[in-house]
């Protein structure tokens, strides 16, 4: 019984630490993408 509880606790910690969507971007990546999009939009506006 104690072993099953230990396995359950360790599994839940592992899932909590490694959880989340794998495709979820980090805030740094989101910031870089946002800045790139803003630059592209500014370039389009200047060309018009």
Backbone atoms as SQL, in Angstrom:
CREATE TABLE atoms (id INTEGER PRIMARY KEY, chain TEXT, resi INTEGER, resn TEXT, atom TEXT, x REAL, y REAL, z REAL);
INSERT INTO atoms VALUES
  (1, 'A', 1, 'UNK', 'N', 0.828, -1.200, 0.000),
  (2, 'A', 1, 'UNK', 'CA', 0.000, 0.000, 0.000),
  (3, 'A', 1, 'UNK', 'C', 0.868, 1.257, 0.000),
  (4, 'A', 2, 'UNK', 'N', 1.934, 1.239, 0.810),
  (5, 'A', 2, 'UNK', 'CA', 2.820, 2.401, 0.869),
  (6, 'A', 2, 'UNK', 'C', 3.546, 2.597, -0.460),
  (7, 'A', 3, 'UNK', 'N', 3.908, 1.488, -1.098),
  (8, 'A', 3, 'UNK', 'CA', 4.611, 1.586, -2.373),
  (9, 'A', 3, 'UNK', 'C', 3.701, 2.166, -3.454),
  (10, 'A', 4, 'UNK', 'N', 2.461, 1.754, -3.456),
  (11, 'A', 4, 'UNK', 'CA', 1.514, 2.276, -4.447),
  (12, 'A', 4, 'UNK', 'C', 1.302, 3.770, -4.239),
  (13, 'A', 5, 'UNK', 'N', 1.217, 4.191, -2.997),
  (14, 'A', 5, 'UNK', 'CA', 1.047, 5.618, -2.700),
  (15, 'A', 5, 'UNK', 'C', 2.280, 6.402, -3.129),
  (16, 'A', 6, 'UNK', 'N', 3.468, 5.842, -2.872),
  (17, 'A', 6, 'UNK', 'CA', 4.711, 6.498, -3.271),
  (18, 'A', 6, 'UNK', 'C', 4.786, 6.639, -4.789),
  (19, 'A', 7, 'UNK', 'N', 4.419, 5.593, -5.501),
  (20, 'A', 7, 'UNK', 'CA', 4.415, 5.647, -6.964),
  (21, 'A', 7, 'UNK', 'C', 3.428, 6.702, -7.451),
  (22, 'A', 8, 'UNK', 'N', 2.275, 6.755, -6.838),
  (23, 'A', 8, 'UNK', 'CA', 1.268, 7.741, -7.222),
  (24, 'A', 8, 'UNK', 'C', 1.768, 9.167, -6.986),
  (25, 'A', 9, 'UNK', 'N', 2.396, 9.403, -5.848),
  (26, 'A', 9, 'UNK', 'CA', 2.914, 10.740, -5.531),
  (27, 'A', 9, 'UNK', 'C', 4.030, 11.125, -6.492),
  (28, 'A', 10, 'UNK', 'N', 4.963, 10.220, -6.734),
  (29, 'A', 10, 'UNK', 'CA', 6.069, 10.522, -7.648),
  (30, 'A', 10, 'UNK', 'C', 5.573, 10.758, -9.070),
  (31, 'A', 11, 'UNK', 'N', 4.608, 9.992, -9.498),
  (32, 'A', 11, 'UNK', 'CA', 4.039, 10.182, -10.834),
  (33, 'A', 11, 'UNK', 'C', 3.354, 11.534, -10.949),
  (34, 'A', 12, 'UNK', 'N', 2.633, 11.920, -9.917),
  (35, 'A', 12, 'UNK', 'CA', 1.950, 13.216, -9.974),
  (36, 'A', 12, 'UNK', 'C', 2.953, 14.366, -9.980),
  (37, 'A', 13, 'UNK', 'N', 4.048, 14.236, -9.208),
  (38, 'A', 13, 'UNK', 'CA', 5.087, 15.271, -9.245),
  (39, 'A', 13, 'UNK', 'C', 5.723, 15.357, -10.627),
  (40, 'A', 14, 'UNK', 'N', 6.000, 14.199, -11.221),
  (41, 'A', 14, 'UNK', 'CA', 6.607, 14.179, -12.550),
  (42, 'A', 14, 'UNK', 'C', 5.693, 14.831, -13.579),
  (43, 'A', 15, 'UNK', 'N', 4.410, 14.501, -13.520),
  (44, 'A', 15, 'UNK', 'CA', 3.467, 15.077, -14.477),
  (45, 'A', 15, 'UNK', 'C', 3.294, 16.576, -14.254),
  (46, 'A', 16, 'UNK', 'N', 3.342, 17.005, -13.004),
  (47, 'A', 16, 'UNK', 'CA', 3.216, 18.435, -12.721),
  (48, 'A', 16, 'UNK', 'C', 4.446, 19.187, -13.216),
  (49, 'A', 17, 'UNK', 'N', 5.623, 18.588, -13.074),
  (50, 'A', 17, 'UNK', 'CA', 6.860, 19.247, -13.488),
  (51, 'A', 17, 'UNK', 'C', 6.988, 19.284, -15.009),
  (52, 'A', 18, 'UNK', 'N', 6.558, 18.236, -15.666),
  (53, 'A', 18, 'UNK', 'CA', 6.729, 18.138, -17.115),
  (54, 'A', 18, 'UNK', 'C', 5.422, 18.367, -17.860),
  (55, 'A', 19, 'UNK', 'N', 4.415, 18.777, -17.159),
  (56, 'A', 19, 'UNK', 'CA', 3.095, 18.894, -17.766),
  (57, 'A', 19, 'UNK', 'C', 2.973, 20.091, -18.681),
  (58, 'A', 20, 'UNK', 'N', 1.794, 20.308, -19.144),
  (59, 'A', 20, 'UNK', 'CA', 1.540, 21.396, -20.072),
  (60, 'A', 20, 'UNK', 'C', 1.583, 20.905, -21.499),
  (61, 'A', 21, 'UNK', 'N', 1.134, 21.752, -22.375),
  (62, 'A', 21, 'UNK', 'CA', 1.138, 21.392, -23.786),
  (63, 'A', 21, 'UNK', 'C', 2.563, 21.484, -24.315),
  (64, 'A', 22, 'UNK', 'N', 3.029, 20.483, -25.027),
  (65, 'A', 22, 'UNK', 'CA', 4.394, 20.527, -25.539),
  (66, 'A', 22, 'UNK', 'C', 4.596, 21.630, -26.571),
  (67, 'A', 23, 'UNK', 'N', 3.546, 22.022, -27.263),
  (68, 'A', 23, 'UNK', 'CA', 3.676, 23.059, -28.274),
  (69, 'A', 23, 'UNK', 'C', 3.553, 24.461, -27.722),
  (70, 'A', 24, 'UNK', 'N', 3.403, 24.579, -26.445),
  (71, 'A', 24, 'UNK', 'CA', 3.215, 25.896, -25.841),
  (72, 'A', 24, 'UNK', 'C', 4.532, 26.661, -25.882),
  (73, 'A', 25, 'UNK', 'N', 4.502, 27.854, -26.436),
  (74, 'A', 25, 'UNK', 'CA', 5.712, 28.651, -26.576),
  (75, 'A', 25, 'UNK', 'C', 6.075, 29.308, -25.254),
  (76, 'A', 26, 'UNK', 'N', 7.358, 29.504, -25.074),
  (77, 'A', 26, 'UNK', 'CA', 7.840, 30.218, -23.899),
  (78, 'A', 26, 'UNK', 'C', 7.597, 31.710, -24.085),
  (79, 'A', 27, 'UNK', 'N', 7.504, 32.462, -23.006),
  (80, 'A', 27, 'UNK', 'CA', 7.270, 33.908, -23.132),
  (81, 'A', 27, 'UNK', 'C', 8.326, 34.609, -23.988),
  (82, 'A', 28, 'UNK', 'N', 9.589, 34.156, -23.916),
  (83, 'A', 28, 'UNK', 'CA', 10.642, 34.769, -24.728),
  (84, 'A', 28, 'UNK', 'C', 10.371, 34.557, -26.214),
  (85, 'A', 29, 'UNK', 'N', 9.926, 33.359, -26.559),
  (86, 'A', 29, 'UNK', 'CA', 9.619, 33.072, -27.957),
  (87, 'A', 29, 'UNK', 'C', 8.428, 33.896, -28.419),
  (88, 'A', 30, 'UNK', 'N', 7.436, 34.031, -27.567),
  (89, 'A', 30, 'UNK', 'CA', 6.265, 34.827, -27.923),
  (90, 'A', 30, 'UNK', 'C', 6.658, 36.284, -28.141),
  (91, 'A', 31, 'UNK', 'N', 7.535, 36.804, -27.297),
  (92, 'A', 31, 'UNK', 'CA', 7.962, 38.194, -27.423),
  (93, 'A', 31, 'UNK', 'C', 8.706, 38.401, -28.741),
  (94, 'A', 32, 'UNK', 'N', 9.602, 37.464, -29.081),
  (95, 'A', 32, 'UNK', 'CA', 10.345, 37.569, -30.343),
  (96, 'A', 32, 'UNK', 'C', 9.393, 37.509, -31.536),
  (97, 'A', 33, 'UNK', 'N', 8.441, 36.607, -31.503),
  (98, 'A', 33, 'UNK', 'CA', 7.482, 36.490, -32.603),
  (99, 'A', 33, 'UNK', 'C', 6.635, 37.751, -32.725),
  (100, 'A', 34, 'UNK', 'N', 6.215, 38.305, -31.592),
  (101, 'A', 34, 'UNK', 'CA', 5.397, 39.514, -31.596),
  (102, 'A', 34, 'UNK', 'C', 6.176, 40.688, -32.186),
  (103, 'A', 35, 'UNK', 'N', 7.450, 40.828, -31.791),
  (104, 'A', 35, 'UNK', 'CA', 8.273, 41.916, -32.328),
  (105, 'A', 35, 'UNK', 'C', 8.498, 41.745, -33.828),
  (106, 'A', 36, 'UNK', 'N', 8.691, 40.508, -34.265),
  (107, 'A', 36, 'UNK', 'CA', 8.899, 40.252, -35.692),
  (108, 'A', 36, 'UNK', 'C', 7.645, 40.615, -36.484),
  (109, 'A', 37, 'UNK', 'N', 6.491, 40.249, -35.964),
  (110, 'A', 37, 'UNK', 'CA', 5.231, 40.571, -36.643),
  (111, 'A', 37, 'UNK', 'C', 5.036, 42.080, -36.709),
  (112, 'A', 38, 'UNK', 'N', 5.349, 42.776, -35.612),
  (113, 'A', 38, 'UNK', 'CA', 5.219, 44.237, -35.619),
  (114, 'A', 38, 'UNK', 'C', 6.131, 44.867, -36.665),
  (115, 'A', 39, 'UNK', 'N', 7.354, 44.356, -36.785),
  (116, 'A', 39, 'UNK', 'CA', 8.285, 44.890, -37.782),
  (117, 'A', 39, 'UNK', 'C', 7.778, 44.626, -39.197),
  (118, 'A', 40, 'UNK', 'N', 7.223, 43.448, -39.423),
  (119, 'A', 40, 'UNK', 'CA', 6.686, 43.136, -40.748),
  (120, 'A', 40, 'UNK', 'C', 5.504, 44.036, -41.079),
  (121, 'A', 41, 'UNK', 'N', 4.638, 44.285, -40.103),
  (122, 'A', 41, 'UNK', 'CA', 3.490, 45.168, -40.328),
  (123, 'A', 41, 'UNK', 'C', 3.950, 46.600, -40.587),
  (124, 'A', 42, 'UNK', 'N', 4.980, 47.042, -39.877),
  (125, 'A', 42, 'UNK', 'CA', 5.503, 48.393, -40.082),
  (126, 'A', 42, 'UNK', 'C', 6.115, 48.513, -41.475),
  (127, 'A', 43, 'UNK', 'N', 6.801, 47.470, -41.926),
  (128, 'A', 43, 'UNK', 'CA', 7.395, 47.489, -43.258),
  (129, 'A', 43, 'UNK', 'C', 6.306, 47.529, -44.329),
  (130, 'A', 44, 'UNK', 'N', 5.219, 46.811, -44.125),
  (131, 'A', 44, 'UNK', 'CA', 4.112, 46.842, -45.079),
  (132, 'A', 44, 'UNK', 'C', 3.475, 48.227, -45.120),
  (133, 'A', 45, 'UNK', 'N', 3.335, 48.849, -43.963),
  (134, 'A', 45, 'UNK', 'CA', 2.720, 50.178, -43.896),
  (135, 'A', 45, 'UNK', 'C', 3.593, 51.215, -44.585),
  (136, 'A', 46, 'UNK', 'N', 4.906, 51.080, -44.454),
  (137, 'A', 46, 'UNK', 'CA', 5.821, 52.039, -45.072),
  (138, 'A', 46, 'UNK', 'C', 5.872, 51.877, -46.585),
  (139, 'A', 47, 'UNK', 'N', 5.637, 50.689, -47.076),
  (140, 'A', 47, 'UNK', 'CA', 5.689, 50.438, -48.513),
  (141, 'A', 47, 'UNK', 'C', 4.430, 50.909, -49.229),
  (142, 'A', 48, 'UNK', 'N', 3.366, 51.155, -48.509),
  (143, 'A', 48, 'UNK', 'CA', 2.103, 51.541, -49.156),
  (144, 'A', 48, 'UNK', 'C', 2.073, 52.981, -49.514);
